[in-house]
Amino acid sequence: MKNTFTQSMAWLHTWGGLLFGWLLFAIFLTGTLAVFDQEIDNWMRPEVPVRAVSQVESAERALTWLGEHKADERIWSISLPSERAPDLVVSTGGRRHGGGQHLDPATGEPIAVRETAGGLFFFRFHFTLDLPRNIGIWVVGLAAMAMLAALVSGIVIHKKIFKEFFTFRPGKGQRSWLDGHNASAVLLLPFHLMISYTGLVIFFLIYMPAAVDALFEGDFRAYAEAQHGHHHEPSRRGPVAAAPLTDLGPVLAEAERRMGPVGGVVIQNPGRADARIEVRRVLGNRIALTKGQNMVFDGVTGELLEGPPEMRAAQLTQRVMAGLHFAQFGGYPMRWLYFFCGLVSSAMIATGLVLFTVKRRRRPDAEGAVAAALYRAAERLNVAVVAGLTLACVGLLWANRLLPVELTQRGTWEVRVFFALWVLSLGHAWLRPYLAAWREQLGLAALLCLALPLASFLGLEAPWTERSRLLLELTAMACGLLLAWTAHRVRPAADRSTARRPSRTLAEVN
C-alpha cells in the first residue's frame, strides 16, 4: 500500500491492468468479433446460397426431405433462414450446432458445405479462452472482476475526469497515446462497466451456486426445467396411431404473431398422433435474452399447447442483463455500436499495456536487473498478445479459404492454424527488435485484412454478390487501414527528442 488512497489505487490500476490486461485484450477482441459471429459463419461457408424464399416454403422443403430420408427418426429439427442466417439446416435426434444437412431453401436439394470453425470459435473463445469450459469461465470471470477493479481505480485516480474527456493532444508521442487511453476509457466508461458486470451475471450460477444447491439440491437441469416450463419429451413406449402432420404455415404464422421472428422448428414424433411442434424464436427481438421461451403446438391439430412462459422478476432481470451483454436486440445498428465500442475498448487496453512498458523503458536501471528483464518480457508479450492475436484472427479467415475443402476435421485444422500463428508471433516478438516486431506483425495483419477480398476468388464464381459477405470484407479492409496506420506510427523517437536527450538511445512509440 502507498502513502495515500489515490496512490494505492494508482498502483492497483497499473499492476492489475498489466497482469490481467493480456487476458482482457484477448477477451475484448474476440468478443468484438463475436458481435458478428453469424456473419462470419456465412462468410466461412460460401457454399450456402442466399435465397429470397419465405420461411414457410423453406419449412415445407425441409419436411419433404426429412420425410424421404429420415422418416423413422423420432425428432426432426429444422433451422430456418433468417435475416442473419441464410442457411436451411435439417437434423435429427435434437439440435447440434454445426451438424445436420444443409438444403437449398429454393429447391430443397442437399448442399455440400465445408466444415469450418466459423464465427462460433470467436464466441466460445471470448468466454472460455478455448480452455475446458468451466475452467475457462472461471478464468474469464476473474479477468472481468479485474476489469471492474481497474475501472473503479481508474475513476479514483483520474480526478479531472471531465477535462480528460475533451483532452487529446496529437503529435505529442507518448503524451498523445496517454490522452487516447484516458479519453477512450472515459468516453466508454458506461459501456465498460455494463459489459464487465453483465458478463459476470451471465454465469452467476456457476460463480455463486448456493441458490441452486439450496432449492434444487445442486441439480441444474431441474432448475432449468423450472425456469423454462415443462418440456414435451417424445413418448417411447406403446403403439401410437399414425396421423399426418399439420400444415406448418398457420403454426409459424401464429408463433411469429406471438413471439416475433422465428428461427427454427423441432418436431417430436412426426407422423404419429402424439406429434408435437416446438417453434423457437430468433434471439434478437427483445432486450431480455429469450432462449428457451418457445411455443409448443399439437402436431396433428395445430392447437397451441404451451405459449411462451412468463418469466419471474428475478429471472427477467438476469435475462435483461444477459441480453445487454449479447446485443441480441436493436438489429444491425446496435450490433455496429457494440462492434465500435469493442474496438475502442480493445485499443484502450492495448495502449495501457504499451504505455506501462514505454514508461519503464526510459529508466531501465531504476528497479534492478530482474525488473528490467521482466519489463523486456512484458514488451514481447505485448507484441504477441496485441499484434499477434490480431494476426491470428485474420489468419483464421484465410485458413478457411486455403485449407483443402475435403480435409478431415477441417474446422479443427483452422483452429490449429490460429494457435500456430499466435505461437509464431510470440517467437517472432522474442527474436526481433522490439519496434521492428511491432511494425512487422501489425503490417502483416494489415496486409491480410486488406487482401481478404481476394480470398473470395478462391473457389467462388461470384464472390461479391451477397451483401453481408461484402460488408465483412469491407470492414476487414477498414481494419486493415487502421492497422497499417498504427504500424506506421510505431517508429523510433523523433530526432528532436534525441537532440534534447543526447544520452537516450532507446526508441519509443511515437
Secondary structure as GFF3:
##gff-version 3
##sequence-region A 1 510
A	DSSP	alpha_helix	5	34	.	.	.	ID=ss1
A	DSSP	alpha_helix	37	44	.	.	.	ID=ss2
A	DSSP	alpha_helix	55	69	.	.	.	ID=ss3
A	DSSP	beta_strand	75	79	.	.	.	ID=ss4
A	DSSP	beta_strand	88	92	.	.	.	ID=ss5
A	DSSP	beta_strand	101	103	.	.	.	ID=ss6
A	DSSP	beta_strand	110	111	.	.	.	ID=ss7
A	DSSP	alpha_helix	120	128	.	.	.	ID=ss8
A	DSSP	alpha_helix	133	157	.	.	.	ID=ss9
A	DSSP	alpha_helix	161	165	.	.	.	ID=ss10
A	DSSP	alpha_helix	174	187	.	.	.	ID=ss11
A	DSSP	alpha_helix	189	202	.	.	.	ID=ss12
A	DSSP	alpha_helix	204	207	.	.	.	ID=ss13
A	DSSP	alpha_helix	210	216	.	.	.	ID=ss14
A	DSSP	alpha_helix	220	228	.	.	.	ID=ss15
A	DSSP	alpha_helix	248	259	.	.	.	ID=ss16
A	DSSP	beta_strand	262	268	.	.	.	ID=ss17
A	DSSP	beta_strand	276	281	.	.	.	ID=ss18
A	DSSP	beta_strand	295	298	.	.	.	ID=ss19
A	DSSP	beta_strand	304	306	.	.	.	ID=ss20
A	DSSP	alpha_helix	313	326	.	.	.	ID=ss21
A	DSSP	alpha_helix	331	361	.	.	.	ID=ss22
A	DSSP	alpha_helix	368	382	.	.	.	ID=ss23
A	DSSP	pi_helix	383	388	.	.	.	ID=ss24
A	DSSP	alpha_helix	389	402	.	.	.	ID=ss25
A	DSSP	alpha_helix	410	431	.	.	.	ID=ss26
A	DSSP	alpha_helix	434	450	.	.	.	ID=ss27
A	DSSP	alpha_helix	452	455	.	.	.	ID=ss28
A	DSSP	alpha_helix	467	489	.	.	.	ID=ss29
A	DSSP	alpha_helix	495	500	.	.	.	ID=ss30
###
